[in-house]
Every structure is written in structure tokens, then in C-alpha cells.
Amino acid sequence: ENVKEHMNHLYDIEQQDGSIDPIEAINDLRELMWEYGGIYREKSELEKALDEINHCYEKIEMLDTGSMSSESYAFAQIYRLMVPTCETILRGALIRQETRGAHYRVDYQETSNQQYNIIQSLINGKLFWEKSSISRIPQPVQEALDANYELDYHQLE
């Protein structure tokens, strides 16, 4: 049933006679991510980018897609997948209030020792995010890690 629903959606957007060129939309999204979602990040800039992402969702319905075999249709599909991916990156960066690795938060310059996962869920067609604490590493595993042993996944179970 999900496959049939997905295929119907693909057929529905074929020959969509919109006013936005998918390649231009992709380039705009690329620029947005470079400017606001790059290495240097700040809350206000991430929030601006997320506002723009909401407009990107609206653009999906205004793309000029052409036939299913056309280049514009392919780029429209790519854009359709890029928008939620970019939103996920931006929301993850907004939730993580620290500088970590190559990603520098101008407003949170320190690295936190707190460990957590950022969990993304799709509920009724809408994306949601939440922070979930990671339980403490069992002492034997921590000792092995501290001693620089290489552990396979099955050894951690």
C-alpha cells in the first residue's frame, strides 16, 4: 500500500506546471545551507534558515517538473528530498548547543561532556525532533575503551 501511495504521488507531480525552475531552487537551497548551516553556526542564523526552509516546502508545489523522463522532473525530486534533509541538519545544529568537531557554534563555544542522541520522528507527515540522554557506559566497556582496545559491536551487547 505504501508503494502504491508513493507511486501515485510521483505521478501526481508529473507535468506540474509551476513557475520555479528546480535547478534554481536547488542552487538557492545550496546557498542557504552554505550561509546558515555551514561550519560557523549561531542560533539566530539557524532560525532564519529554518524560516527559509518553510518557504522551500511551499516551493515544492510550485516547481516546473515536466514529464517523468525529463531532467527537470529528476531535479524536482532531488529538491523534494533535499528540503527535509536540510531541515534535519539545521534543527540538529540548533538543538546541539555546543561546539563539536568541525561545527562551531558562535553562541556556544565550549564543548559539552553531556552525551545525547537527537531523535527524529515522522508523525502524520510532519518531522519532530527530541533530545534523548545516553545511558552511562557500563564500567567494563569504559575500561576497555580507556585502554584503547578495539571492540566489535557484538562485544558491546
Sequence and secondary structure as in RCSB ss.txt:
>XXXX:A:sequence
ENVKEHMNHLYDIEQQDGSIDPIEAINDLRELMWEYGGIYREKSELEKALDEINHCYEKIEMLDTGSMSSESYAF
AQIYRLMVPTCETILRGALIRQETRGAHYRVDYQETSNQQYNIIQSLINGKLFWEKSSISRIPQPVQEALDANYE
LDYHQLE
>XXXX:A:secstr
 HHHHHHHHHHHTTT B SB HHHHHHHHHHHHHHHSSSEE HHHHHHHHHHHHHHHHHHTTBB   TTSHHHHH
HHHHHHHHHHHHHHHHHHHH  S BTTBEETTB S     EEEEEEEETTEEEEEEEE     HHHHHHHHTT  
  HHHH 
